[in-house]
Amino acid sequence: MNKQFLTRREALARSMGGWGSVVLSMMLRGEARASGAKVHDLLPRSPHFPAKAKSVIFLFMPGGPSQVDLLDPKPVLNQFDGKQPPIKVVSRRDVAKPNLMASPFRFARHGQSGIEVSELLPGLATVVDELAVIRSGVTDRIDHDTAQYHYMSGRNITGFPAIGAWVTYGLGSENQNMPGYMALHDGDALIGPRAWTGGWLPPTYAGTLMEVQGVPIPDLKRPASMSQAEERSIIDMVNGLNRLHRDKHPELLELDTRIANYEMAARMQVEALQTVDLAGESESTRKLYGLDRDETKGFGMRCIVARRLVESGVRFVQITSGGWDHHSKLAENLTKSVGKIDIPIAGLIKDLKQRGLLDSTLLVWGGEFGRLPTAERADGRDHNPRGFSVWMAGGGIKGGTIYGATDEIGYAAAENPVSHSDMHATILHLLGVDVRKLTYDYDGRMETLIGVNPARVLKEIIA
C-alpha cells in the first residue's frame, strides 16, 4: 500500500545532489545561520534597564468611552443640563450652539483612595486602589480610524507596527511555545486586524489572533490521518529547504517567520489548546470573571485566557471590546458596553493579585479618545479628542492615583495633558525599555514607536 507521507529518512534518501545532508546539518544547528546574518526570533532579550513589569495586558475599547459618564465626574453638567456651555465646545460637525448634557449616572467614592467611579462600574470600584486613573488624555485625531492607528501604533496612518509588536521585537518572550503577541477580540476596532499588525517589523513580532472557544487558531490541529512522526518529518524537510533559501536571500524577513511558525505551530498544538480549555478552572474563579452571566461570559473568557497567557510567559496580550461609539441612546448603549467588561476586568485584577502576578503584569485600559460633554442627537455624545480618561494598573503603577484633570465640564485637558505617545513611552519604560532607543532600520530610517512625536514618561504614576 502506498504511503501518503514520507518519513524523514525516506525524504533525505530520495533527495538529489546531496542537499539532504546539508539540511540535516543545518537542523542540528537550530536557528543559527551559516551566513552569520541576524535571526529574528522570540528568545528573551534583556531590557535597557531593570523592568518593573514583565508582560502587558492591553484592554482596548475602540469607539471612545465617555469619560464624564465613567471616570471623570462633572457636577457642573447637572447644574447646567440642557444649557449652553460656558466655553466653546467644538465637535466634528461644529454643531451650532450645542447644549450640555448631564450624565445619567451617579458617581461615588470608593476604596481608601476615594477615587470617584460611576455606578456603571461596580466591579472596577472594588479594585480602584490598584488603578492610576489618567483624566487628561489628549490626541489631535478626531476620527476613529486615524485615532485608533495613533493609539495602537504611534502614527495616524496605517502600515506602522502596533505597540505589542514593538514590545516583542524589543524583549522577545518567555514562552517559546506560543507567539509573543496574542490578540483576543470581542467586537472589532474600526481598523480591524491592523490593531495588532507587525507593520514592517519582521513578521515574527506581529500579533496572532486567538479564539477562546473551539480551535484557538485556524488549521492548528494535526489531521487525524497524520501521525506526529509524519508531521515532524515534513516540518524538518520543509524548514531545511526554507533555511537554504533564507541564507541566499537574507533580505526576505518573512522566511525567518515561516521557519519559526512551522516549528511553533507544532508546539502550539498542545499548549494553545490547553490555554483555552477552561474546564480545570474552579467555580469560584469562573464566577469571579463573570462566566456565570450571559452578558459577561464572552469577555470574561478572554480575560481568563489572557491571565493564562501571561502566566505562561507570553509578553503582550491585547483584548479588544468594540462598541463604544455612542452617538445616540447613550444611557442604554453605554450600559451594555460597560456591562460586558466591568466584572471580568475586576476579576482579572483580583486573580492576578492573588496569584502574585499583578506586580509583574501591566494592565492598560482605554480607547482612542473620549466623548463630548454636550448632547448629540438629543441623547448621545460626539467624539472628544481634547480630554478623556484611561487607566493603568499592576506592574510598577502607583495604585489609588489620579493624574491630570479636565476643565469644569470635562471637555479639554486642563492639567498635565497625556498624549498617546506619552502612554507608549510609559508602557515601554515600565518594561525596562527606552522608547527612543528601541529602533528598527526601515528603508534607511531608524524608526521608533513614537517617531518624531514628543513623549515623556509619566513618572508621577510609577511606584
Order of alpha helices (4+ residues) and beta strands (2+ residues): alpha-alpha-beta-alpha-beta-beta-alpha-beta-alpha-alpha-beta-beta-alpha-alpha-alpha-alpha-beta-alpha-beta-beta-beta-beta-beta-beta-beta-beta-alpha-beta-beta
